[in-house]
Amino acid sequence: MMMDMSIEDYLSQGGVLSSPGNVPPRYRAELLKLMATFVDSNLAGAAGFADVINAGPGIKERIAAAKIVLEKTDNADKVLKIMGDFGVDERRYANSHPWAARLERSADIGARRSEHDMRLAVFNYPLEGWSDTVVMNLLMGTAVVVQLEDMAQVSYQPLAEAFRAILPVETRHAELALEGLERLTSEGQGAALQESVAYWWPRVAASFGKGDAERFAALKAMGLRHAQSDAQLADWEARAAARLETVGLSAR
């Protein structure tokens, strides 16, 4: 960083930070919020998938589900280690929330967070059987890829590197979901799958949040956001709709 440049100007011009020691207070708060949302969402997501492993119709499907649980937990661990650099007690954090807790299936909380943790709202809803899980994994997996493509550019270098390592893993999760949908639709389960799409589509869409121009501008100036929520949502809608179309399903 240039000695005659403020850290705010440095960040707004694309600068990166590499250690907790040179992170200003507001940046630190926003960075920890970003990391907590990611960690909590992955731990909650892994807990949800763990409950349906044995619902898989065959060994191959159960292996895929178990692998997703393992990898989502590992993804959370990668980011939690970076939170540990900021003084977070990693062991206590991982055991301090009811990750498997879910609301009733009929609940509708929009984008509101859990009262327990920072997970995205979509991870408060229960999965309902194998086909429902596959649909949710396709839609949310596609959303995660869109979000990670932006998060992999964050100005805190260790976190950006972690997200870049995680991106291909999450990309594969979405691909596995599409493979699962192809098998299920070939077995004549299209009607039930379409019902699950109708359930999960608005709930996944809500995970992109509502556009707040002032907040986005502040996060962009810190290098913590690059794409606006509306643009990410539109990107996800296009990708998810295209994937559904390949198996004869429609969005919403």
C-alpha positions, 0 to 999 in steps of 0.5 A: 500500500502506498504510504500516502494513501489511506487504507480506504482509498487503497481498497476502493482502487482494488487493493488487497489485505493479507492479515488481521493486523492491517484490517480497519474496524468496519472492514473487519466487522463486514468481513466476519459477517461474510465469513460467518454467513458462509460457515453457518450456511455450510454447517447447516446445509451439511446437517440437512444433507446428513439426515437424508443420506439413507433416503438415497435410492441406491449406493451411488446416491448415498455415496454422493450425499455423504460426499456432499456432507463431507465437503460442505463441512470441509468448506466451512472448516476452511473459512472458520480457520480464517475466522480463527485468525481474528480471534474466533474460538473455532472449536466452540463456534462449530459446536455452539449452534443447532445446525440441524434445526429446521422450521416447519415446511410451511414456514415462509420467513423471506430472507430473515436469518435464524435466531441461532446463527447466520445461516441463509434463510433457505437453510432453515427449511426442512428437506422432504425426501430424496427427490426434494433434496436433489431439487434443492441441491440443484437450485441452491448449488447453482446459487452458491456458484453464482455467489462464490464467483463474486466472493472469490474476488474479495479483497481479503486475500486469504479468504479469496484464496479459500473461496477459489479453492471451494468454487470447483467443489460447489460446482461439482455439487450442482452437477451431481444434482443435475445428474440426480434429476436426470435419473429421477425424471427418467423414472417418471417423477417429474410431477413431484420434482416440479412441486419441489421446484415451486417450493424451493425456487422462491426460497433460494431466490431470497438468499440473494437478498434485496438490493440496497444501493448504499450498502452495496456501494460501501461493500464494493468500496471495501472490495467485499462485493462486486456484483449487485444482488439483482444481477446475481439473482438474474444470473442464477435464474437464467442458469437454474432455468436452463438446467431445469429445462434440460430435464423437462422441468420449468422454473417456479 
